[in-house]
Amino acid sequence: MSSNLTTLVILVTLLHVGVFVIMIMIRLRRDEPGTAGESAKIKSCAVCSQPATHLGYDGLDPDERHDPHTGRSYSIDMTHYQPLCATH
């Protein structure tokens, strides 16, 4: 009985170590410079200069499109999107 318990403890420990190593590899790969390109740079909100969290459509595209499900307008031209903070 003790042998089975020891084997189980060893297997669970190896599983935890393996998951830990994978998590470290993912973290290191994500933090490598140049892997995320332009999106890795922190941009300022176009309204208040706080750190931006998303891009917002400015509504100025002459070829504006509308989502048939939600009715929201959008543009396929990325120059019509500005960085905005969570407040805006």
PyMOL Python script that loads the backbone (N, CA, C, O; Angstrom):
from pymol import cmd

cmd.read_pdbstr("""\
ATOM      1  N   MET A   1       0.814  -1.180   0.000  1.00  0.00           N
ATOM      2  CA  MET A   1       0.000   0.000   0.000  1.00  0.00           C
ATOM      3  C   MET A   1       0.868   1.258   0.000  1.00  0.00           C
ATOM      4  O   MET A   1       0.566   2.227  -0.698  1.00  0.00           O
ATOM      5  N   SER A   2       1.928   1.240   0.772  1.00  0.00           N
ATOM      6  CA  SER A   2       2.820   2.384   0.873  1.00  0.00           C
ATOM      7  C   SER A   2       3.532   2.635  -0.456  1.00  0.00           C
ATOM      8  O   SER A   2       3.831   3.780  -0.796  1.00  0.00           O
ATOM      9  N   SER A   3       3.800   1.581  -1.195  1.00  0.00           N
ATOM     10  CA  SER A   3       4.451   1.707  -2.500  1.00  0.00           C
ATOM     11  C   SER A   3       3.545   2.444  -3.489  1.00  0.00           C
ATOM     12  O   SER A   3       4.019   3.281  -4.257  1.00  0.00           O
ATOM     13  N   ASN A   4       2.236   2.137  -3.472  1.00  0.00           N
ATOM     14  CA  ASN A   4       1.297   2.813  -4.365  1.00  0.00           C
ATOM     15  C   ASN A   4       1.170   4.295  -4.019  1.00  0.00           C
ATOM     16  O   ASN A   4       1.068   5.141  -4.907  1.00  0.00           O
ATOM     17  N   LEU A   5       1.179   4.600  -2.730  1.00  0.00           N
ATOM     18  CA  LEU A   5       1.076   5.982  -2.294  1.00  0.00           C
ATOM     19  C   LEU A   5       2.321   6.771  -2.699  1.00  0.00           C
ATOM     20  O   LEU A   5       2.223   7.916  -3.141  1.00  0.00           O
ATOM     21  N   THR A   6       3.478   6.159  -2.547  1.00  0.00           N
ATOM     22  CA  THR A   6       4.727   6.804  -2.941  1.00  0.00           C
ATOM     23  C   THR A   6       4.732   7.074  -4.440  1.00  0.00           C
ATOM     24  O   THR A   6       5.132   8.155  -4.872  1.00  0.00           O
ATOM     25  N   THR A   7       4.299   6.117  -5.228  1.00  0.00           N
ATOM     26  CA  THR A   7       4.239   6.289  -6.685  1.00  0.00           C
ATOM     27  C   THR A   7       3.282   7.421  -7.042  1.00  0.00           C
ATOM     28  O   THR A   7       3.586   8.227  -7.921  1.00  0.00           O
ATOM     29  N   LEU A   8       2.143   7.494  -6.382  1.00  0.00           N
ATOM     30  CA  LEU A   8       1.170   8.546  -6.646  1.00  0.00           C
ATOM     31  C   LEU A   8       1.742   9.923  -6.305  1.00  0.00           C
ATOM     32  O   LEU A   8       1.558  10.873  -7.065  1.00  0.00           O
ATOM     33  N   VAL A   9       2.430  10.036  -5.174  1.00  0.00           N
ATOM     34  CA  VAL A   9       3.034  11.306  -4.773  1.00  0.00           C
ATOM     35  C   VAL A   9       4.092  11.736  -5.788  1.00  0.00           C
ATOM     36  O   VAL A   9       4.172  12.913  -6.142  1.00  0.00           O
ATOM     37  N   ILE A  10       4.894  10.795  -6.252  1.00  0.00           N
ATOM     38  CA  ILE A  10       5.931  11.108  -7.243  1.00  0.00           C
ATOM     39  C   ILE A  10       5.295  11.570  -8.551  1.00  0.00           C
ATOM     40  O   ILE A  10       5.763  12.543  -9.143  1.00  0.00           O
ATOM     41  N   LEU A  11       4.255  10.908  -9.012  1.00  0.00           N
ATOM     42  CA  LEU A  11       3.594  11.290 -10.265  1.00  0.00           C
ATOM     43  C   LEU A  11       2.948  12.668 -10.169  1.00  0.00           C
ATOM     44  O   LEU A  11       3.053  13.469 -11.098  1.00  0.00           O
ATOM     45  N   VAL A  12       2.285  12.945  -9.059  1.00  0.00           N
ATOM     46  CA  VAL A  12       1.664  14.257  -8.882  1.00  0.00           C
ATOM     47  C   VAL A  12       2.731  15.348  -8.809  1.00  0.00           C
ATOM     48  O   VAL A  12       2.550  16.428  -9.372  1.00  0.00           O
ATOM     49  N   THR A  13       3.828  15.079  -8.129  1.00  0.00           N
ATOM     50  CA  THR A  13       4.925  16.044  -8.045  1.00  0.00           C
ATOM     51  C   THR A  13       5.506  16.316  -9.426  1.00  0.00           C
ATOM     52  O   THR A  13       5.756  17.472  -9.767  1.00  0.00           O
ATOM     53  N   LEU A  14       5.727  15.281 -10.225  1.00  0.00           N
ATOM     54  CA  LEU A  14       6.248  15.460 -11.576  1.00  0.00           C
ATOM     55  C   LEU A  14       5.270  16.261 -12.441  1.00  0.00           C
ATOM     56  O   LEU A  14       5.688  17.086 -13.254  1.00  0.00           O
ATOM     57  N   LEU A  15       3.997  16.021 -12.265  1.00  0.00           N
ATOM     58  CA  LEU A  15       2.981  16.770 -13.003  1.00  0.00           C
ATOM     59  C   LEU A  15       3.047  18.253 -12.638  1.00  0.00           C
ATOM     60  O   LEU A  15       3.010  19.112 -13.519  1.00  0.00           O
ATOM     61  N   HIS A  16       3.143  18.552 -11.355  1.00  0.00           N
ATOM     62  CA  HIS A  16       3.234  19.946 -10.921  1.00  0.00           C
ATOM     63  C   HIS A  16       4.502  20.613 -11.439  1.00  0.00           C
ATOM     64  O   HIS A  16       4.454  21.760 -11.884  1.00  0.00           O
ATOM     65  N   VAL A  17       5.617  19.929 -11.391  1.00  0.00           N
ATOM     66  CA  VAL A  17       6.869  20.489 -11.895  1.00  0.00           C
ATOM     67  C   VAL A  17       6.764  20.734 -13.400  1.00  0.00           C
ATOM     68  O   VAL A  17       7.224  21.766 -13.889  1.00  0.00           O
ATOM     69  N   GLY A  18       6.167  19.804 -14.135  1.00  0.00           N
ATOM     70  CA  GLY A  18       5.995  19.971 -15.581  1.00  0.00           C
ATOM     71  C   GLY A  18       5.131  21.171 -15.907  1.00  0.00           C
ATOM     72  O   GLY A  18       5.471  21.944 -16.803  1.00  0.00           O
ATOM     73  N   VAL A  19       4.032  21.347 -15.212  1.00  0.00           N
ATOM     74  CA  VAL A  19       3.156  22.490 -15.443  1.00  0.00           C
ATOM     75  C   VAL A  19       3.882  23.784 -15.088  1.00  0.00           C
ATOM     76  O   VAL A  19       3.746  24.779 -15.801  1.00  0.00           O
ATOM     77  N   PHE A  20       4.639  23.789 -14.014  1.00  0.00           N
ATOM     78  CA  PHE A  20       5.409  24.966 -13.609  1.00  0.00           C
ATOM     79  C   PHE A  20       6.416  25.353 -14.682  1.00  0.00           C
ATOM     80  O   PHE A  20       6.550  26.534 -15.004  1.00  0.00           O
ATOM     81  N   VAL A  21       7.126  24.379 -15.240  1.00  0.00           N
ATOM     82  CA  VAL A  21       8.108  24.648 -16.295  1.00  0.00           C
ATOM     83  C   VAL A  21       7.416  25.222 -17.529  1.00  0.00           C
ATOM     84  O   VAL A  21       7.920  26.168 -18.134  1.00  0.00           O
ATOM     85  N   ILE A  22       6.282  24.671 -17.902  1.00  0.00           N
ATOM     86  CA  ILE A  22       5.538  25.180 -19.065  1.00  0.00           C
ATOM     87  C   ILE A  22       5.086  26.618 -18.817  1.00  0.00           C
ATOM     88  O   ILE A  22       5.167  27.453 -19.718  1.00  0.00           O
ATOM     89  N   MET A  23       4.613  26.914 -17.614  1.00  0.00           N
ATOM     90  CA  MET A  23       4.186  28.280 -17.294  1.00  0.00           C
ATOM     91  C   MET A  23       5.356  29.258 -17.384  1.00  0.00           C
ATOM     92  O   MET A  23       5.187  30.375 -17.874  1.00  0.00           O
ATOM     93  N   ILE A  24       6.520  28.862 -16.925  1.00  0.00           N
ATOM     94  CA  ILE A  24       7.705  29.727 -17.018  1.00  0.00           C
ATOM     95  C   ILE A  24       8.080  29.940 -18.479  1.00  0.00           C
ATOM     96  O   ILE A  24       8.414  31.060 -18.865  1.00  0.00           O
ATOM     97  N   MET A  25       8.034  28.898 -19.295  1.00  0.00           N
ATOM     98  CA  MET A  25       8.371  29.030 -20.715  1.00  0.00           C
ATOM     99  C   MET A  25       7.402  29.981 -21.414  1.00  0.00           C
ATOM    100  O   MET A  25       7.821  30.807 -22.224  1.00  0.00           O
ATOM    101  N   ILE A  26       6.118  29.870 -21.106  1.00  0.00           N
ATOM    102  CA  ILE A  26       5.131  30.769 -21.712  1.00  0.00           C
ATOM    103  C   ILE A  26       5.415  32.212 -21.295  1.00  0.00           C
ATOM    104  O   ILE A  26       5.358  33.124 -22.119  1.00  0.00           O
ATOM    105  N   ARG A  27       5.718  32.411 -20.025  1.00  0.00           N
ATOM    106  CA  ARG A  27       5.992  33.761 -19.534  1.00  0.00           C
ATOM    107  C   ARG A  27       7.231  34.352 -20.182  1.00  0.00           C
ATOM    108  O   ARG A  27       7.225  35.520 -20.570  1.00  0.00           O
ATOM    109  N   LEU A  28       8.290  33.569 -20.304  1.00  0.00           N
ATOM    110  CA  LEU A  28       9.515  34.064 -20.915  1.00  0.00           C
ATOM    111  C   LEU A  28       9.308  34.359 -22.395  1.00  0.00           C
ATOM    112  O   LEU A  28       9.819  35.355 -22.907  1.00  0.00           O
ATOM    113  N   ARG A  29       8.576  33.517 -23.070  1.00  0.00           N
ATOM    114  CA  ARG A  29       8.337  33.742 -24.498  1.00  0.00           C
ATOM    115  C   ARG A  29       7.500  35.000 -24.712  1.00  0.00           C
ATOM    116  O   ARG A  29       7.745  35.751 -25.656  1.00  0.00           O
ATOM    117  N   ARG A  30       6.524  35.235 -23.852  1.00  0.00           N
ATOM    118  CA  ARG A  30       5.671  36.414 -23.964  1.00  0.00           C
ATOM    119  C   ARG A  30       6.463  37.694 -23.709  1.00  0.00           C
ATOM    120  O   ARG A  30       6.164  38.732 -24.300  1.00  0.00           O
ATOM    121  N   ASP A  31       7.471  37.634 -22.836  1.00  0.00           N
ATOM    122  CA  ASP A  31       8.240  38.820 -22.481  1.00  0.00           C
ATOM    123  C   ASP A  31       9.433  39.076 -23.391  1.00  0.00           C
ATOM    124  O   ASP A  31      10.142  40.063 -23.199  1.00  0.00           O
ATOM    125  N   GLU A  32       9.675  38.215 -24.374  1.00  0.00           N
ATOM    126  CA  GLU A  32      10.796  38.431 -25.274  1.00  0.00           C
ATOM    127  C   GLU A  32      10.556  39.686 -26.091  1.00  0.00           C
ATOM    128  O   GLU A  32       9.452  39.891 -26.597  1.00  0.00           O
ATOM    129  N   PRO A  33      11.578  40.537 -26.232  1.00  0.00           N
ATOM    130  CA  PRO A  33      11.394  41.740 -27.035  1.00  0.00           C
ATOM    131  C   PRO A  33      11.232  41.387 -28.510  1.00  0.00           C
ATOM    132  O   PRO A  33      11.914  40.509 -29.039  1.00  0.00           O
ATOM    133  N   GLY A  34      10.329  42.082 -29.146  1.00  0.00           N
ATOM    134  CA  GLY A  34      10.138  41.893 -30.580  1.00  0.00           C
ATOM    135  C   GLY A  34       9.142  40.817 -30.956  1.00  0.00           C
ATOM    136  O   GLY A  34       8.805  40.709 -32.135  1.00  0.00           O
ATOM    137  N   THR A  35       8.650  40.011 -30.025  1.00  0.00           N
ATOM    138  CA  THR A  35       7.725  38.947 -30.390  1.00  0.00           C
ATOM    139  C   THR A  35       6.325  39.473 -30.612  1.00  0.00           C
ATOM    140  O   THR A  35       5.567  38.903 -31.397  1.00  0.00           O
ATOM    141  N   ALA A  36       5.967  40.555 -29.932  1.00  0.00           N
ATOM    142  CA  ALA A  36       4.621  41.085 -30.084  1.00  0.00           C
ATOM    143  C   ALA A  36       4.572  42.259 -31.049  1.00  0.00           C
ATOM    144  O   ALA A  36       3.484  42.738 -31.369  1.00  0.00           O
ATOM    145  N   GLY A  37       5.717  42.737 -31.520  1.00  0.00           N
ATOM    146  CA  GLY A  37       5.742  43.823 -32.493  1.00  0.00           C
ATOM    147  C   GLY A  37       5.278  45.131 -31.897  1.00  0.00           C
ATOM    148  O   GLY A  37       5.592  45.443 -30.749  1.00  0.00           O
ATOM    149  N   GLU A  38       4.530  45.898 -32.674  1.00  0.00           N
ATOM    150  CA  GLU A  38       4.059  47.215 -32.263  1.00  0.00           C
ATOM    151  C   GLU A  38       3.148  47.162 -31.051  1.00  0.00           C
ATOM    152  O   GLU A  38       3.162  48.083 -30.234  1.00  0.00           O
ATOM    153  N   SER A  39       2.356  46.104 -30.914  1.00  0.00           N
ATOM    154  CA  SER A  39       1.398  46.052 -29.824  1.00  0.00           C
ATOM    155  C   SER A  39       2.074  45.961 -28.452  1.00  0.00           C
ATOM    156  O   SER A  39       1.413  46.156 -27.432  1.00  0.00           O
ATOM    157  N   ALA A  40       3.373  45.670 -28.411  1.00  0.00           N
ATOM    158  CA  ALA A  40       4.071  45.569 -27.135  1.00  0.00           C
ATOM    159  C   ALA A  40       4.323  46.942 -26.530  1.00  0.00           C
ATOM    160  O   ALA A  40       4.545  47.046 -25.324  1.00  0.00           O
ATOM    161  N   LYS A  41       4.294  48.008 -27.344  1.00  0.00           N
ATOM    162  CA  LYS A  41       4.526  49.348 -26.835  1.00  0.00           C
ATOM    163  C   LYS A  41       3.265  49.849 -26.130  1.00  0.00           C
ATOM    164  O   LYS A  41       2.146  49.647 -26.602  1.00  0.00           O
ATOM    165  N   ILE A  42       3.475  50.502 -24.996  1.00  0.00           N
ATOM    166  CA  ILE A  42       2.348  51.065 -24.267  1.00  0.00           C
ATOM    167  C   ILE A  42       1.994  52.393 -24.919  1.00  0.00           C
ATOM    168  O   ILE A  42       2.841  53.275 -25.060  1.00  0.00           O
ATOM    169  N   LYS A  43       0.734  52.524 -25.315  1.00  0.00           N
ATOM    170  CA  LYS A  43       0.281  53.746 -25.963  1.00  0.00           C
ATOM    171  C   LYS A  43      -0.572  54.538 -24.984  1.00  0.00           C
ATOM    172  O   LYS A  43      -1.120  53.986 -24.030  1.00  0.00           O
ATOM    173  N   SER A  44      -0.677  55.842 -25.233  1.00  0.00           N
ATOM    174  CA  SER A  44      -1.469  56.723 -24.384  1.00  0.00           C
ATOM    175  C   SER A  44      -2.866  56.888 -24.955  1.00  0.00           C
ATOM    176  O   SER A  44      -3.065  56.846 -26.169  1.00  0.00           O
ATOM    177  N   CYS A  45      -3.824  57.073 -24.072  1.00  0.00           N
ATOM    178  CA  CYS A  45      -5.206  57.333 -24.465  1.00  0.00           C
ATOM    179  C   CYS A  45      -5.255  58.630 -25.261  1.00  0.00           C
ATOM    180  O   CYS A  45      -4.617  59.608 -24.872  1.00  0.00           O
ATOM    181  N   ALA A  46      -5.993  58.662 -26.362  1.00  0.00           N
ATOM    182  CA  ALA A  46      -6.109  59.845 -27.206  1.00  0.00           C
ATOM    183  C   ALA A  46      -6.866  60.967 -26.505  1.00  0.00           C
ATOM    184  O   ALA A  46      -6.781  62.119 -26.930  1.00  0.00           O
ATOM    185  N   VAL A  47      -7.601  60.659 -25.444  1.00  0.00           N
ATOM    186  CA  VAL A  47      -8.411  61.662 -24.763  1.00  0.00           C
ATOM    187  C   VAL A  47      -7.694  62.216 -23.534  1.00  0.00           C
ATOM    188  O   VAL A  47      -7.609  63.432 -23.362  1.00  0.00           O
ATOM    189  N   CYS A  48      -7.175  61.329 -22.676  1.00  0.00           N
ATOM    190  CA  CYS A  48      -6.650  61.792 -21.380  1.00  0.00           C
ATOM    191  C   CYS A  48      -5.187  61.430 -21.120  1.00  0.00           C
ATOM    192  O   CYS A  48      -4.665  61.778 -20.061  1.00  0.00           O
ATOM    193  N   SER A  49      -4.519  60.758 -22.025  1.00  0.00           N
ATOM    194  CA  SER A  49      -3.099  60.380 -21.923  1.00  0.00           C
ATOM    195  C   SER A  49      -2.804  59.305 -20.887  1.00  0.00           C
ATOM    196  O   SER A  49      -1.636  59.074 -20.577  1.00  0.00           O
ATOM    197  N   GLN A  50      -3.816  58.640 -20.341  1.00  0.00           N
ATOM    198  CA  GLN A  50      -3.592  57.488 -19.468  1.00  0.00           C
ATOM    199  C   GLN A  50      -3.175  56.302 -20.343  1.00  0.00           C
ATOM    200  O   GLN A  50      -3.365  56.360 -21.558  1.00  0.00           O
ATOM    201  N   PRO A  51      -2.619  55.237 -19.775  1.00  0.00           N
ATOM    202  CA  PRO A  51      -2.268  54.070 -20.585  1.00  0.00           C
ATOM    203  C   PRO A  51      -3.501  53.486 -21.273  1.00  0.00           C
ATOM    204  O   PRO A  51      -4.530  53.263 -20.635  1.00  0.00           O
ATOM    205  N   ALA A  52      -3.389  53.243 -22.572  1.00  0.00           N
ATOM    206  CA  ALA A  52      -4.519  52.730 -23.353  1.00  0.00           C
ATOM    207  C   ALA A  52      -4.705  51.241 -23.107  1.00  0.00           C
ATOM    208  O   ALA A  52      -3.740  50.499 -22.920  1.00  0.00           O
ATOM    209  N   THR A  53      -5.972  50.818 -23.111  1.00  0.00           N
ATOM    210  CA  THR A  53      -6.292  49.405 -22.933  1.00  0.00           C
ATOM    211  C   THR A  53      -6.941  48.795 -24.163  1.00  0.00           C
ATOM    212  O   THR A  53      -7.001  47.571 -24.289  1.00  0.00           O
ATOM    213  N   HIS A  54      -7.426  49.628 -25.069  1.00  0.00           N
ATOM    214  CA  HIS A  54      -8.080  49.122 -26.268  1.00  0.00           C
ATOM    215  C   HIS A  54      -8.081  50.201 -27.352  1.00  0.00           C
ATOM    216  O   HIS A  54      -7.671  51.336 -27.110  1.00  0.00           O
ATOM    217  N   LEU A  55      -8.543  49.836 -28.539  1.00  0.00           N
ATOM    218  CA  LEU A  55      -8.675  50.783 -29.630  1.00  0.00           C
ATOM    219  C   LEU A  55     -10.149  51.109 -29.821  1.00  0.00           C
ATOM    220  O   LEU A  55     -10.999  50.222 -29.751  1.00  0.00           O
ATOM    221  N   GLY A  56     -10.448  52.368 -30.059  1.00  0.00           N
ATOM    222  CA  GLY A  56     -11.825  52.787 -30.264  1.00  0.00           C
ATOM    223  C   GLY A  56     -12.002  53.402 -31.641  1.00  0.00           C
ATOM    224  O   GLY A  56     -11.150  54.163 -32.101  1.00  0.00           O
ATOM    225  N   TYR A  57     -13.098  53.077 -32.293  1.00  0.00           N
ATOM    226  CA  TYR A  57     -13.411  53.598 -33.631  1.00  0.00           C
ATOM    227  C   TYR A  57     -13.801  55.071 -33.514  1.00  0.00           C
ATOM    228  O   TYR A  57     -14.600  55.440 -32.654  1.00  0.00           O
ATOM    229  N   ASP A  58     -13.229  55.915 -34.390  1.00  0.00           N
ATOM    230  CA  ASP A  58     -13.506  57.346 -34.318  1.00  0.00           C
ATOM    231  C   ASP A  58     -14.763  57.773 -35.087  1.00  0.00           C
ATOM    232  O   ASP A  58     -15.199  58.916 -34.953  1.00  0.00           O
ATOM    233  N   GLY A  59     -15.351  56.881 -35.886  1.00  0.00           N
ATOM    234  CA  GLY A  59     -16.584  57.189 -36.600  1.00  0.00           C
ATOM    235  C   GLY A  59     -16.426  58.070 -37.814  1.00  0.00           C
ATOM    236  O   GLY A  59     -17.417  58.609 -38.307  1.00  0.00           O
ATOM    237  N   LEU A  60     -15.204  58.239 -38.320  1.00  0.00           N
ATOM    238  CA  LEU A  60     -14.956  59.162 -39.427  1.00  0.00           C
ATOM    239  C   LEU A  60     -14.701  58.484 -40.764  1.00  0.00           C
ATOM    240  O   LEU A  60     -14.387  59.170 -41.736  1.00  0.00           O
ATOM    241  N   ASP A  61     -14.820  57.191 -40.848  1.00  0.00           N
ATOM    242  CA  ASP A  61     -14.547  56.482 -42.103  1.00  0.00           C
ATOM    243  C   ASP A  61     -15.707  56.694 -43.083  1.00  0.00           C
ATOM    244  O   ASP A  61     -16.854  56.400 -42.744  1.00  0.00           O
ATOM    245  N   PRO A  62     -15.426  57.205 -44.305  1.00  0.00           N
ATOM    246  CA  PRO A  62     -16.504  57.367 -45.278  1.00  0.00           C
ATOM    247  C   PRO A  62     -17.057  56.021 -45.766  1.00  0.00           C
ATOM    248  O   PRO A  62     -18.182  55.947 -46.261  1.00  0.00           O
ATOM    249  N   ASP A  63     -16.259  54.964 -45.621  1.00  0.00           N
ATOM    250  CA  ASP A  63     -16.700  53.627 -46.015  1.00  0.00           C
ATOM    251  C   ASP A  63     -17.065  52.807 -44.768  1.00  0.00           C
ATOM    252  O   ASP A  63     -16.708  51.635 -44.651  1.00  0.00           O
ATOM    253  N   GLU A  64     -17.775  53.449 -43.852  1.00  0.00           N
ATOM    254  CA  GLU A  64     -18.154  52.815 -42.591  1.00  0.00           C
ATOM    255  C   GLU A  64     -19.063  51.606 -42.838  1.00  0.00           C
ATOM    256  O   GLU A  64     -19.906  51.612 -43.734  1.00  0.00           O
ATOM    257  N   ARG A  65     -18.867  50.587 -42.029  1.00  0.00           N
ATOM    258  CA  ARG A  65     -19.683  49.374 -42.132  1.00  0.00           C
ATOM    259  C   ARG A  65     -20.454  49.165 -40.844  1.00  0.00           C
ATOM    260  O   ARG A  65     -20.121  49.734 -39.805  1.00  0.00           O
ATOM    261  N   HIS A  66     -21.490  48.338 -40.925  1.00  0.00           N
ATOM    262  CA  HIS A  66     -22.322  48.067 -39.751  1.00  0.00           C
ATOM    263  C   HIS A  66     -22.452  46.565 -39.553  1.00  0.00           C
ATOM    264  O   HIS A  66     -22.670  45.809 -40.500  1.00  0.00           O
ATOM    265  N   ASP A  67     -22.316  46.157 -38.315  1.00  0.00           N
ATOM    266  CA  ASP A  67     -22.486  44.749 -37.969  1.00  0.00           C
ATOM    267  C   ASP A  67     -23.970  44.411 -38.048  1.00  0.00           C
ATOM    268  O   ASP A  67     -24.783  45.065 -37.393  1.00  0.00           O
ATOM    269  N   PRO A  68     -24.343  43.395 -38.842  1.00  0.00           N
ATOM    270  CA  PRO A  68     -25.769  43.078 -38.992  1.00  0.00           C
ATOM    271  C   PRO A  68     -26.412  42.534 -37.716  1.00  0.00           C
ATOM    272  O   PRO A  68     -27.631  42.609 -37.559  1.00  0.00           O
ATOM    273  N   HIS A  69     -25.616  41.995 -36.817  1.00  0.00           N
ATOM    274  CA  HIS A  69     -26.167  41.415 -35.591  1.00  0.00           C
ATOM    275  C   HIS A  69     -26.344  42.450 -34.487  1.00  0.00           C
ATOM    276  O   HIS A  69     -27.357  42.457 -33.787  1.00  0.00           O
ATOM    277  N   THR A  70     -25.348  43.328 -34.335  1.00  0.00           N
ATOM    278  CA  THR A  70     -25.398  44.295 -33.243  1.00  0.00           C
ATOM    279  C   THR A  70     -25.766  45.700 -33.710  1.00  0.00           C
ATOM    280  O   THR A  70     -26.204  46.521 -32.904  1.00  0.00           O
ATOM    281  N   GLY A  71     -25.595  45.986 -34.995  1.00  0.00           N
ATOM    282  CA  GLY A  71     -25.867  47.320 -35.516  1.00  0.00           C
ATOM    283  C   GLY A  71     -24.749  48.310 -35.269  1.00  0.00           C
ATOM    284  O   GLY A  71     -24.864  49.476 -35.645  1.00  0.00           O
ATOM    285  N   ARG A  72     -23.671  47.868 -34.643  1.00  0.00           N
ATOM    286  CA  ARG A  72     -22.556  48.765 -34.350  1.00  0.00           C
ATOM    287  C   ARG A  72     -21.775  49.066 -35.608  1.00  0.00           C
ATOM    288  O   ARG A  72     -21.611  48.206 -36.474  1.00  0.00           O
ATOM    289  N   SER A  73     -21.296  50.290 -35.703  1.00  0.00           N
ATOM    290  CA  SER A  73     -20.497  50.685 -36.857  1.00  0.00           C
ATOM    291  C   SER A  73     -19.027  50.344 -36.608  1.00  0.00           C
ATOM    292  O   SER A  73     -18.556  50.326 -35.471  1.00  0.00           O
ATOM    293  N   TYR A  74     -18.321  50.076 -37.701  1.00  0.00           N
ATOM    294  CA  TYR A  74     -16.895  49.768 -37.614  1.00  0.00           C
ATOM    295  C   TYR A  74     -16.237  50.105 -38.937  1.00  0.00           C
ATOM    296  O   TYR A  74     -16.917  50.403 -39.919  1.00  0.00           O
ATOM    297  N   SER A  75     -14.931  50.060 -38.962  1.00  0.00           N
ATOM    298  CA  SER A  75     -14.161  50.347 -40.165  1.00  0.00           C
ATOM    299  C   SER A  75     -13.148  49.234 -40.377  1.00  0.00           C
ATOM    300  O   SER A  75     -12.637  48.650 -39.421  1.00  0.00           O
ATOM    301  N   ILE A  76     -12.866  48.951 -41.637  1.00  0.00           N
ATOM    302  CA  ILE A  76     -11.812  47.983 -41.930  1.00  0.00           C
ATOM    303  C   ILE A  76     -10.467  48.686 -42.083  1.00  0.00           C
ATOM    304  O   ILE A  76      -9.436  48.034 -42.244  1.00  0.00           O
ATOM    305  N   ASP A  77     -10.482  50.023 -42.033  1.00  0.00           N
ATOM    306  CA  ASP A  77      -9.269  50.835 -42.112  1.00  0.00           C
ATOM    307  C   ASP A  77      -8.796  51.138 -40.688  1.00  0.00           C
ATOM    308  O   ASP A  77      -9.445  51.895 -39.967  1.00  0.00           O
ATOM    309  N   MET A  78      -7.683  50.557 -40.287  1.00  0.00           N
ATOM    310  CA  MET A  78      -7.196  50.688 -38.908  1.00  0.00           C
ATOM    311  C   MET A  78      -6.752  52.106 -38.559  1.00  0.00           C
ATOM    312  O   MET A  78      -6.541  52.401 -37.383  1.00  0.00           O
ATOM    313  N   THR A  79      -6.604  52.999 -39.555  1.00  0.00           N
ATOM    314  CA  THR A  79      -6.230  54.374 -39.227  1.00  0.00           C
ATOM    315  C   THR A  79      -7.380  55.123 -38.558  1.00  0.00           C
ATOM    316  O   THR A  79      -7.168  56.212 -38.025  1.00  0.00           O
ATOM    317  N   HIS A  80      -8.583  54.571 -38.573  1.00  0.00           N
ATOM    318  CA  HIS A  80      -9.735  55.198 -37.932  1.00  0.00           C
ATOM    319  C   HIS A  80      -9.951  54.695 -36.504  1.00  0.00           C
ATOM    320  O   HIS A  80     -11.023  54.891 -35.932  1.00  0.00           O
ATOM    321  N   TYR A  81      -8.950  54.057 -35.939  1.00  0.00           N
ATOM    322  CA  TYR A  81      -9.021  53.588 -34.551  1.00  0.00           C
ATOM    323  C   TYR A  81      -7.963  54.292 -33.729  1.00  0.00           C
ATOM    324  O   TYR A  81      -6.808  54.401 -34.140  1.00  0.00           O
ATOM    325  N   GLN A  82      -8.366  54.765 -32.571  1.00  0.00           N
ATOM    326  CA  GLN A  82      -7.474  55.476 -31.670  1.00  0.00           C
ATOM    327  C   GLN A  82      -7.319  54.697 -30.363  1.00  0.00           C
ATOM    328  O   GLN A  82      -8.259  54.044 -29.913  1.00  0.00           O
ATOM    329  N   PRO A  83      -6.126  54.768 -29.753  1.00  0.00           N
ATOM    330  CA  PRO A  83      -5.967  54.095 -28.455  1.00  0.00           C
ATOM    331  C   PRO A  83      -6.766  54.833 -27.387  1.00  0.00           C
ATOM    332  O   PRO A  83      -6.725  56.060 -27.298  1.00  0.00           O
ATOM    333  N   LEU A  84      -7.496  54.060 -26.576  1.00  0.00           N
ATOM    334  CA  LEU A  84      -8.303  54.635 -25.501  1.00  0.00           C
ATOM    335  C   LEU A  84      -8.059  53.879 -24.204  1.00  0.00           C
ATOM    336  O   LEU A  84      -7.727  52.694 -24.215  1.00  0.00           O
ATOM    337  N   CYS A  85      -8.226  54.577 -23.087  1.00  0.00           N
ATOM    338  CA  CYS A  85      -8.073  53.931 -21.777  1.00  0.00           C
ATOM    339  C   CYS A  85      -9.390  53.250 -21.407  1.00  0.00           C
ATOM    340  O   CYS A  85     -10.362  53.316 -22.159  1.00  0.00           O
ATOM    341  N   ALA A  86      -9.414  52.611 -20.270  1.00  0.00           N
ATOM    342  CA  ALA A  86     -10.612  51.898 -19.830  1.00  0.00           C
ATOM    343  C   ALA A  86     -11.777  52.846 -19.567  1.00  0.00           C
ATOM    344  O   ALA A  86     -12.934  52.446 -19.696  1.00  0.00           O
ATOM    345  N   THR A  87     -11.491  54.094 -19.201  1.00  0.00           N
ATOM    346  CA  THR A  87     -12.541  55.062 -18.935  1.00  0.00           C
ATOM    347  C   THR A  87     -13.235  55.527 -20.199  1.00  0.00           C
ATOM    348  O   THR A  87     -14.442  55.766 -20.202  1.00  0.00           O
ATOM    349  N   HIS A  88     -12.479  55.653 -21.263  1.00  0.00           N
ATOM    350  CA  HIS A  88     -13.038  56.167 -22.507  1.00  0.00           C
ATOM    351  C   HIS A  88     -13.284  55.017 -23.442  1.00  0.00           C
ATOM    352  O   HIS A  88     -13.757  55.220 -24.560  1.00  0.00           O
TER     353      HIS A  88
END
""", "prot")
cmd.dss("prot")
cmd.show_as("cartoon", "prot")
cmd.util.cbc("prot")
cmd.orient("prot")
